[in-house]
C-alpha cells in the first residue's frame, strides 16, 4: 500500500475483523459440538483453501455455538457466580474501547459479535505473484548506487516470490448487510490511500480487487456470495476460493493435504458429532518461507518445532 494511506483510518476496519475472529474463536475452543448448517452451498473451508495453507482456523457454526455456549466448559466458567463479575467487567471494558472506533467501523461491539451466523474460517497461505501487467512500477532513486539498487530489487523479488496471503471466510446469514457495511468503510479507506479498484465478474459473482501502488505490497480482494463474505489479502486469494466453490479448479485444496488429513483424523468426536472449532498450524512451512523471504537463517533456530495439531 502507498505510504500516503492514513493508518488511523484503515486500522479500525482491520481491528473489526480481528475482533470478529477473536470474539468467536476463543469461545469455540471448548467441548461444544454441533452439525454445520446446510442453508447454502458453502463447502467446508478446508475444501476451498490452498493445499499449502500454513495456518487454518475454522469455526463450524457461530450461531449454534452461541446457543450452546451455556453448556460448554467455558460458558459454565463465565457464568460461575465468582467469575461472572470479572467477565462482565472485561466485556464492558472491551465495549468501551471498541466504541472509540465503532463510528468508523459502522457497528458497535454487540452488533459485530452477532454478525457471524454459520461457518467462519481464517487462513494464512503462500501468496501468488501478480501478473506483469498488474505490478506497480518500480521507481528508481537517483541517489542509489548500483549495488544498493540491486539489493533492493533482490529484496522485492524475494517478497514477491515468498509472500504470505490471508483469507477470511464469514457466513453472515441475514447479517450480511452489516458485514458489507464494514467492507464499504474499508473500500473507502483503500481508495483514499491511492489503491486501484478493479471489478471483474466470474460466473455471476463480482470480485472486487484493490491493486497496490508500491512494489512488495499485496493486493486485496473480496466477494460476497449467498450471504457469505470471502476476503483475501494476496493475489487470487479470494478468486481461487470462488473457483473451488464453483468446482472449476483442479488445484488440490487443504483437504487434500496428507499432513492436514492425518492431523484432523485425531480430532474427530463421536460418530454423530464433530468439533465446532478446529485449527492447524505448520511452523516448519512458515519458518521455511520466512527464511527464503528474508534471506536470513535466524528463524532456523526454531526449526525443531513440530506441527501443531487441531483442537476442539
Secondary structure as the mmCIF struct_conf table of DSSP 4:
data_model
#
loop_
_struct_conf.conf_type_id
_struct_conf.id
_struct_conf.beg_label_comp_id
_struct_conf.beg_label_asym_id
_struct_conf.beg_label_seq_id
_struct_conf.end_label_comp_id
_struct_conf.end_label_asym_id
_struct_conf.end_label_seq_id
TURN_TY1_P TURN_TY1_P1 UNK A 3 UNK A 4
BEND BEND1 UNK A 5 UNK A 5
HELX_RH_AL_P HELX_RH_AL_P1 UNK A 7 UNK A 28
BEND BEND2 UNK A 29 UNK A 31
STRN STRN1 UNK A 33 UNK A 33
HELX_LH_PP_P HELX_LH_PP_P1 UNK A 35 UNK A 37
BEND BEND3 UNK A 39 UNK A 40
HELX_LH_PP_P HELX_LH_PP_P2 UNK A 42 UNK A 44
HELX_RH_3T_P HELX_RH_3T_P1 UNK A 45 UNK A 47
TURN_TY1_P TURN_TY1_P2 UNK A 48 UNK A 48
BEND BEND4 UNK A 49 UNK A 49
STRN STRN2 UNK A 50 UNK A 50
TURN_TY1_P TURN_TY1_P3 UNK A 51 UNK A 52
BEND BEND5 UNK A 54 UNK A 54
STRN STRN3 UNK A 55 UNK A 59
BEND BEND6 UNK A 60 UNK A 60
HELX_RH_AL_P HELX_RH_AL_P2 UNK A 62 UNK A 68
HELX_RH_3T_P HELX_RH_3T_P2 UNK A 69 UNK A 71
BEND BEND7 UNK A 72 UNK A 72
HELX_RH_AL_P HELX_RH_AL_P3 UNK A 73 UNK A 78
TURN_TY1_P TURN_TY1_P4 UNK A 79 UNK A 79
BEND BEND8 UNK A 80 UNK A 80
HELX_RH_AL_P HELX_RH_AL_P4 UNK A 81 UNK A 105
BEND BEND9 UNK A 106 UNK A 107
HELX_RH_AL_P HELX_RH_AL_P5 UNK A 109 UNK A 113
TURN_TY1_P TURN_TY1_P5 UNK A 114 UNK A 114
BEND BEND10 UNK A 118 UNK A 118
STRN STRN4 UNK A 120 UNK A 126
HELX_LH_PP_P HELX_LH_PP_P3 UNK A 127 UNK A 127
STRN STRN5 UNK A 128 UNK A 128
HELX_LH_PP_P HELX_LH_PP_P4 UNK A 129 UNK A 131
TURN_TY1_P TURN_TY1_P6 UNK A 132 UNK A 134
BEND BEND11 UNK A 135 UNK A 135
HELX_LH_PP_P HELX_LH_PP_P5 UNK A 136 UNK A 138
TURN_TY1_P TURN_TY1_P7 UNK A 142 UNK A 143
HELX_RH_AL_P HELX_RH_AL_P6 UNK A 146 UNK A 161
TURN_TY1_P TURN_TY1_P8 UNK A 162 UNK A 162
STRN STRN6 UNK A 164 UNK A 171
HELX_RH_3T_P HELX_RH_3T_P3 UNK A 173 UNK A 175
HELX_RH_AL_P HELX_RH_AL_P7 UNK A 176 UNK A 192
TURN_TY1_P TURN_TY1_P9 UNK A 193 UNK A 194
HELX_LH_PP_P HELX_LH_PP_P6 UNK A 195 UNK A 195
STRN STRN7 UNK A 196 UNK A 202
TURN_TY1_P TURN_TY1_P10 UNK A 203 UNK A 204
STRN STRN8 UNK A 205 UNK A 211
BEND BEND12 UNK A 213 UNK A 214
TURN_TY1_P TURN_TY1_P11 UNK A 215 UNK A 216
HELX_LH_PP_P HELX_LH_PP_P7 UNK A 217 UNK A 219
STRN STRN9 UNK A 220 UNK A 225
TURN_TY1_P TURN_TY1_P12 UNK A 226 UNK A 227
STRN STRN10 UNK A 228 UNK A 233
BEND BEND13 UNK A 234 UNK A 234
STRN STRN11 UNK A 235 UNK A 235
TURN_TY1_P TURN_TY1_P13 UNK A 236 UNK A 236
HELX_RH_AL_P HELX_RH_AL_P8 UNK A 237 UNK A 245
TURN_TY1_P TURN_TY1_P14 UNK A 246 UNK A 247
BEND BEND14 UNK A 251 UNK A 251
STRN STRN12 UNK A 253 UNK A 253
HELX_RH_3T_P HELX_RH_3T_P4 UNK A 254 UNK A 256
HELX_RH_AL_P HELX_RH_AL_P9 UNK A 258 UNK A 265
TURN_TY1_P TURN_TY1_P15 UNK A 266 UNK A 267
BEND BEND15 UNK A 270 UNK A 270
TURN_TY1_P TURN_TY1_P16 UNK A 271 UNK A 272
STRN STRN13 UNK A 275 UNK A 275
BEND BEND16 UNK A 276 UNK A 276
STRN STRN14 UNK A 277 UNK A 281
HELX_RH_AL_P HELX_RH_AL_P10 UNK A 283 UNK A 294
BEND BEND17 UNK A 297 UNK A 297
HELX_RH_3T_P HELX_RH_3T_P5 UNK A 298 UNK A 302
TURN_TY1_P TURN_TY1_P17 UNK A 303 UNK A 304
HELX_LH_PP_P HELX_LH_PP_P8 UNK A 305 UNK A 307
STRN STRN15 UNK A 308 UNK A 308
HELX_LH_PP_P HELX_LH_PP_P9 UNK A 309 UNK A 310
#
